[in-house]
Amino acid sequence: MKRLMAIILFLIPLTVMAQRRITVTGYQERIPNSNAELRCDGVRISRTMEIDSISGYHNGFWITKSGRIEKAYWTIRQATDSSIGYELKPGFYYVYPNVILPSDTATITLWLREKR
């Protein structure tokens, strides 16, 4: 019984730590003579989180919440200079990258961490 309790007490902090950082990835593909295709599974956060880092082939990106643009970074310089640390309040979010021409596709990944 003591061994079981020790294992449980060890695993609880690991579970809490694992929930402090999450990722969300978005994709855009330009389709000739049609609308662009946007894909993102989205992420629901229950506590205030902030953007910890970003990666992917992008020229800026935008974040939506409840079907509205929450925040937009339209250039890579703006995205890397000012998006780190941006706070997201509880809710369900999607992220989408801008496409850099001449490419037809782009992907963006945001790492979010729990606000301390």
PyMOL commands that place a pseudoatom at each C-alpha (Angstrom):
pseudoatom trace, name=CA, resn=MET, resi=1, chain=A, elem=C, hetatm=0, pos=[0.000, 0.000, 0.000]
pseudoatom trace, name=CA, resn=LYS, resi=2, chain=A, elem=C, hetatm=0, pos=[2.829, 2.413, 0.836]
pseudoatom trace, name=CA, resn=ARG, resi=3, chain=A, elem=C, hetatm=0, pos=[4.451, 1.619, -2.478]
pseudoatom trace, name=CA, resn=LEU, resi=4, chain=A, elem=C, hetatm=0, pos=[1.215, 2.417, -4.349]
pseudoatom trace, name=CA, resn=MET, resi=5, chain=A, elem=C, hetatm=0, pos=[0.856, 5.723, -2.494]
pseudoatom trace, name=CA, resn=ALA, resi=6, chain=A, elem=C, hetatm=0, pos=[4.458, 6.607, -3.301]
pseudoatom trace, name=CA, resn=ILE, resi=7, chain=A, elem=C, hetatm=0, pos=[3.848, 5.954, -7.013]
pseudoatom trace, name=CA, resn=ILE, resi=8, chain=A, elem=C, hetatm=0, pos=[0.646, 8.035, -7.003]
pseudoatom trace, name=CA, resn=LEU, resi=9, chain=A, elem=C, hetatm=0, pos=[2.347, 10.906, -5.173]
pseudoatom trace, name=CA, resn=PHE, resi=10, chain=A, elem=C, hetatm=0, pos=[5.165, 10.768, -7.726]
pseudoatom trace, name=CA, resn=LEU, resi=11, chain=A, elem=C, hetatm=0, pos=[2.827, 10.791, -10.745]
pseudoatom trace, name=CA, resn=ILE, resi=12, chain=A, elem=C, hetatm=0, pos=[0.564, 13.663, -9.620]
pseudoatom trace, name=CA, resn=PRO, resi=13, chain=A, elem=C, hetatm=0, pos=[3.236, 16.380, -10.012]
pseudoatom trace, name=CA, resn=LEU, resi=14, chain=A, elem=C, hetatm=0, pos=[4.248, 14.942, -13.412]
pseudoatom trace, name=CA, resn=THR, resi=15, chain=A, elem=C, hetatm=0, pos=[0.639, 15.164, -14.596]
pseudoatom trace, name=CA, resn=VAL, resi=16, chain=A, elem=C, hetatm=0, pos=[0.346, 18.758, -13.422]
pseudoatom trace, name=CA, resn=MET, resi=17, chain=A, elem=C, hetatm=0, pos=[3.661, 19.681, -15.065]
pseudoatom trace, name=CA, resn=ALA, resi=18, chain=A, elem=C, hetatm=0, pos=[2.585, 18.086, -18.356]
pseudoatom trace, name=CA, resn=GLN, resi=19, chain=A, elem=C, hetatm=0, pos=[-0.490, 20.308, -18.463]
pseudoatom trace, name=CA, resn=ARG, resi=20, chain=A, elem=C, hetatm=0, pos=[1.477, 23.537, -18.195]
pseudoatom trace, name=CA, resn=ARG, resi=21, chain=A, elem=C, hetatm=0, pos=[2.682, 23.552, -21.826]
pseudoatom trace, name=CA, resn=ILE, resi=22, chain=A, elem=C, hetatm=0, pos=[0.602, 22.769, -24.913]
pseudoatom trace, name=CA, resn=THR, resi=23, chain=A, elem=C, hetatm=0, pos=[0.906, 23.241, -28.669]
pseudoatom trace, name=CA, resn=VAL, resi=24, chain=A, elem=C, hetatm=0, pos=[-1.465, 24.295, -31.404]
pseudoatom trace, name=CA, resn=THR, resi=25, chain=A, elem=C, hetatm=0, pos=[-0.634, 23.931, -35.104]
pseudoatom trace, name=CA, resn=GLY, resi=26, chain=A, elem=C, hetatm=0, pos=[-2.302, 25.568, -38.087]
pseudoatom trace, name=CA, resn=TYR, resi=27, chain=A, elem=C, hetatm=0, pos=[-1.979, 25.102, -41.832]
pseudoatom trace, name=CA, resn=GLN, resi=28, chain=A, elem=C, hetatm=0, pos=[-2.918, 27.142, -44.898]
pseudoatom trace, name=CA, resn=GLU, resi=29, chain=A, elem=C, hetatm=0, pos=[-2.905, 26.082, -48.537]
pseudoatom trace, name=CA, resn=ARG, resi=30, chain=A, elem=C, hetatm=0, pos=[-3.621, 28.478, -51.391]
pseudoatom trace, name=CA, resn=ILE, resi=31, chain=A, elem=C, hetatm=0, pos=[-5.705, 26.862, -54.095]
pseudoatom trace, name=CA, resn=PRO, resi=32, chain=A, elem=C, hetatm=0, pos=[-5.705, 28.543, -57.545]
pseudoatom trace, name=CA, resn=ASN, resi=33, chain=A, elem=C, hetatm=0, pos=[-9.087, 30.020, -58.534]
pseudoatom trace, name=CA, resn=SER, resi=34, chain=A, elem=C, hetatm=0, pos=[-10.543, 29.098, -55.150]
pseudoatom trace, name=CA, resn=ASN, resi=35, chain=A, elem=C, hetatm=0, pos=[-10.498, 30.084, -51.495]
pseudoatom trace, name=CA, resn=ALA, resi=36, chain=A, elem=C, hetatm=0, pos=[-7.529, 29.093, -49.366]
pseudoatom trace, name=CA, resn=GLU, resi=37, chain=A, elem=C, hetatm=0, pos=[-7.864, 25.975, -47.259]
pseudoatom trace, name=CA, resn=LEU, resi=38, chain=A, elem=C, hetatm=0, pos=[-7.313, 26.569, -43.540]
pseudoatom trace, name=CA, resn=ARG, resi=39, chain=A, elem=C, hetatm=0, pos=[-6.813, 23.706, -41.100]
pseudoatom trace, name=CA, resn=CYS, resi=40, chain=A, elem=C, hetatm=0, pos=[-6.321, 23.653, -37.353]
pseudoatom trace, name=CA, resn=ASP, resi=41, chain=A, elem=C, hetatm=0, pos=[-7.665, 21.270, -34.721]
pseudoatom trace, name=CA, resn=GLY, resi=42, chain=A, elem=C, hetatm=0, pos=[-7.731, 24.133, -32.249]
pseudoatom trace, name=CA, resn=VAL, resi=43, chain=A, elem=C, hetatm=0, pos=[-7.091, 24.040, -28.553]
pseudoatom trace, name=CA, resn=ARG, resi=44, chain=A, elem=C, hetatm=0, pos=[-9.235, 24.689, -25.481]
pseudoatom trace, name=CA, resn=ILE, resi=45, chain=A, elem=C, hetatm=0, pos=[-7.468, 26.311, -22.573]
pseudoatom trace, name=CA, resn=SER, resi=46, chain=A, elem=C, hetatm=0, pos=[-8.958, 26.582, -19.123]
pseudoatom trace, name=CA, resn=ARG, resi=47, chain=A, elem=C, hetatm=0, pos=[-6.347, 28.885, -17.588]
pseudoatom trace, name=CA, resn=THR, resi=48, chain=A, elem=C, hetatm=0, pos=[-4.579, 31.974, -18.882]
pseudoatom trace, name=CA, resn=MET, resi=49, chain=A, elem=C, hetatm=0, pos=[-1.647, 30.910, -21.043]
pseudoatom trace, name=CA, resn=GLU, resi=50, chain=A, elem=C, hetatm=0, pos=[0.983, 32.814, -22.963]
pseudoatom trace, name=CA, resn=ILE, resi=51, chain=A, elem=C, hetatm=0, pos=[2.850, 32.191, -26.193]
pseudoatom trace, name=CA, resn=ASP, resi=52, chain=A, elem=C, hetatm=0, pos=[6.172, 30.662, -25.234]
pseudoatom trace, name=CA, resn=SER, resi=53, chain=A, elem=C, hetatm=0, pos=[7.625, 30.071, -28.698]
pseudoatom trace, name=CA, resn=ILE, resi=54, chain=A, elem=C, hetatm=0, pos=[6.652, 29.772, -32.352]
pseudoatom trace, name=CA, resn=SER, resi=55, chain=A, elem=C, hetatm=0, pos=[7.962, 27.739, -35.261]
pseudoatom trace, name=CA, resn=GLY, resi=56, chain=A, elem=C, hetatm=0, pos=[7.106, 26.878, -38.810]
pseudoatom trace, name=CA, resn=TYR, resi=57, chain=A, elem=C, hetatm=0, pos=[7.267, 28.360, -42.239]
pseudoatom trace, name=CA, resn=HIS, resi=58, chain=A, elem=C, hetatm=0, pos=[5.332, 31.565, -41.834]
pseudoatom trace, name=CA, resn=ASN, resi=59, chain=A, elem=C, hetatm=0, pos=[5.107, 35.229, -42.624]
pseudoatom trace, name=CA, resn=GLY, resi=60, chain=A, elem=C, hetatm=0, pos=[3.104, 36.090, -39.590]
pseudoatom trace, name=CA, resn=PHE, resi=61, chain=A, elem=C, hetatm=0, pos=[-0.049, 34.412, -38.332]
pseudoatom trace, name=CA, resn=TRP, resi=62, chain=A, elem=C, hetatm=0, pos=[-3.407, 35.079, -36.757]
pseudoatom trace, name=CA, resn=ILE, resi=63, chain=A, elem=C, hetatm=0, pos=[-5.246, 33.614, -33.781]
pseudoatom trace, name=CA, resn=THR, resi=64, chain=A, elem=C, hetatm=0, pos=[-9.026, 33.272, -33.685]
pseudoatom trace, name=CA, resn=LYS, resi=65, chain=A, elem=C, hetatm=0, pos=[-11.395, 32.805, -30.746]
pseudoatom trace, name=CA, resn=SER, resi=66, chain=A, elem=C, hetatm=0, pos=[-15.159, 32.321, -31.157]
pseudoatom trace, name=CA, resn=GLY, resi=67, chain=A, elem=C, hetatm=0, pos=[-14.893, 32.926, -34.908]
pseudoatom trace, name=CA, resn=ARG, resi=68, chain=A, elem=C, hetatm=0, pos=[-13.236, 36.327, -34.525]
pseudoatom trace, name=CA, resn=ILE, resi=69, chain=A, elem=C, hetatm=0, pos=[-9.628, 37.383, -34.905]
pseudoatom trace, name=CA, resn=GLU, resi=70, chain=A, elem=C, hetatm=0, pos=[-8.152, 37.617, -31.425]
pseudoatom trace, name=CA, resn=LYS, resi=71, chain=A, elem=C, hetatm=0, pos=[-4.675, 38.751, -32.475]
pseudoatom trace, name=CA, resn=ALA, resi=72, chain=A, elem=C, hetatm=0, pos=[-2.859, 39.089, -35.788]
pseudoatom trace, name=CA, resn=TYR, resi=73, chain=A, elem=C, hetatm=0, pos=[0.835, 39.348, -36.610]
pseudoatom trace, name=CA, resn=TRP, resi=74, chain=A, elem=C, hetatm=0, pos=[1.058, 40.124, -40.301]
pseudoatom trace, name=CA, resn=THR, resi=75, chain=A, elem=C, hetatm=0, pos=[4.831, 39.912, -40.781]
pseudoatom trace, name=CA, resn=ILE, resi=76, chain=A, elem=C, hetatm=0, pos=[7.504, 37.560, -39.536]
pseudoatom trace, name=CA, resn=ARG, resi=77, chain=A, elem=C, hetatm=0, pos=[9.330, 40.441, -37.829]
pseudoatom trace, name=CA, resn=GLN, resi=78, chain=A, elem=C, hetatm=0, pos=[6.203, 41.506, -35.986]
pseudoatom trace, name=CA, resn=ALA, resi=79, chain=A, elem=C, hetatm=0, pos=[5.486, 37.875, -35.044]
pseudoatom trace, name=CA, resn=THR, resi=80, chain=A, elem=C, hetatm=0, pos=[8.922, 37.167, -33.625]
pseudoatom trace, name=CA, resn=ASP, resi=81, chain=A, elem=C, hetatm=0, pos=[9.320, 40.567, -31.951]
pseudoatom trace, name=CA, resn=SER, resi=82, chain=A, elem=C, hetatm=0, pos=[6.010, 40.852, -30.157]
pseudoatom trace, name=CA, resn=SER, resi=83, chain=A, elem=C, hetatm=0, pos=[4.103, 37.558, -30.034]
pseudoatom trace, name=CA, resn=ILE, resi=84, chain=A, elem=C, hetatm=0, pos=[6.213, 35.849, -27.369]
pseudoatom trace, name=CA, resn=GLY, resi=85, chain=A, elem=C, hetatm=0, pos=[4.484, 36.464, -24.062]
pseudoatom trace, name=CA, resn=TYR, resi=86, chain=A, elem=C, hetatm=0, pos=[1.091, 37.339, -25.593]
pseudoatom trace, name=CA, resn=GLU, resi=87, chain=A, elem=C, hetatm=0, pos=[-1.620, 36.128, -23.182]
pseudoatom trace, name=CA, resn=LEU, resi=88, chain=A, elem=C, hetatm=0, pos=[-4.582, 33.979, -24.156]
pseudoatom trace, name=CA, resn=LYS, resi=89, chain=A, elem=C, hetatm=0, pos=[-7.493, 33.930, -21.707]
pseudoatom trace, name=CA, resn=PRO, resi=90, chain=A, elem=C, hetatm=0, pos=[-9.552, 30.744, -21.220]
pseudoatom trace, name=CA, resn=GLY, resi=91, chain=A, elem=C, hetatm=0, pos=[-11.436, 29.716, -24.358]
pseudoatom trace, name=CA, resn=PHE, resi=92, chain=A, elem=C, hetatm=0, pos=[-11.111, 27.755, -27.602]
pseudoatom trace, name=CA, resn=TYR, resi=93, chain=A, elem=C, hetatm=0, pos=[-8.489, 29.004, -30.072]
pseudoatom trace, name=CA, resn=TYR, resi=94, chain=A, elem=C, hetatm=0, pos=[-7.315, 28.355, -33.626]
pseudoatom trace, name=CA, resn=VAL, resi=95, chain=A, elem=C, hetatm=0, pos=[-4.089, 29.573, -35.259]
pseudoatom trace, name=CA, resn=TYR, resi=96, chain=A, elem=C, hetatm=0, pos=[-3.406, 30.055, -38.984]
pseudoatom trace, name=CA, resn=PRO, resi=97, chain=A, elem=C, hetatm=0, pos=[-0.217, 31.088, -40.838]
pseudoatom trace, name=CA, resn=ASN, resi=98, chain=A, elem=C, hetatm=0, pos=[0.173, 33.641, -43.611]
pseudoatom trace, name=CA, resn=VAL, resi=99, chain=A, elem=C, hetatm=0, pos=[1.592, 32.177, -46.825]
pseudoatom trace, name=CA, resn=ILE, resi=100, chain=A, elem=C, hetatm=0, pos=[4.795, 33.646, -48.278]
pseudoatom trace, name=CA, resn=LEU, resi=101, chain=A, elem=C, hetatm=0, pos=[4.643, 33.846, -52.065]
pseudoatom trace, name=CA, resn=PRO, resi=102, chain=A, elem=C, hetatm=0, pos=[5.647, 32.005, -54.233]
pseudoatom trace, name=CA, resn=SER, resi=103, chain=A, elem=C, hetatm=0, pos=[4.826, 29.129, -51.872]
pseudoatom trace, name=CA, resn=ASP, resi=104, chain=A, elem=C, hetatm=0, pos=[1.279, 27.776, -51.770]
pseudoatom trace, name=CA, resn=THR, resi=105, chain=A, elem=C, hetatm=0, pos=[1.424, 26.332, -48.239]
pseudoatom trace, name=CA, resn=ALA, resi=106, chain=A, elem=C, hetatm=0, pos=[2.447, 27.349, -44.737]
pseudoatom trace, name=CA, resn=THR, resi=107, chain=A, elem=C, hetatm=0, pos=[2.409, 25.814, -41.268]
pseudoatom trace, name=CA, resn=ILE, resi=108, chain=A, elem=C, hetatm=0, pos=[2.667, 27.469, -37.864]
pseudoatom trace, name=CA, resn=THR, resi=109, chain=A, elem=C, hetatm=0, pos=[3.048, 25.932, -34.405]
pseudoatom trace, name=CA, resn=LEU, resi=110, chain=A, elem=C, hetatm=0, pos=[2.602, 27.873, -31.190]
pseudoatom trace, name=CA, resn=TRP, resi=111, chain=A, elem=C, hetatm=0, pos=[3.800, 26.565, -27.856]
pseudoatom trace, name=CA, resn=LEU, resi=112, chain=A, elem=C, hetatm=0, pos=[1.695, 27.890, -25.006]
pseudoatom trace, name=CA, resn=ARG, resi=113, chain=A, elem=C, hetatm=0, pos=[2.629, 27.763, -21.362]
pseudoatom trace, name=CA, resn=GLU, resi=114, chain=A, elem=C, hetatm=0, pos=[0.564, 28.423, -18.298]
pseudoatom trace, name=CA, resn=LYS, resi=115, chain=A, elem=C, hetatm=0, pos=[0.857, 32.009, -17.092]
pseudoatom trace, name=CA, resn=ARG, resi=116, chain=A, elem=C, hetatm=0, pos=[2.769, 32.140, -13.829]
for i in range(1, 116): cmd.bond("trace and resi %d" % i, "trace and resi %d" % (i + 1))
show_as sticks, trace
zoom trace
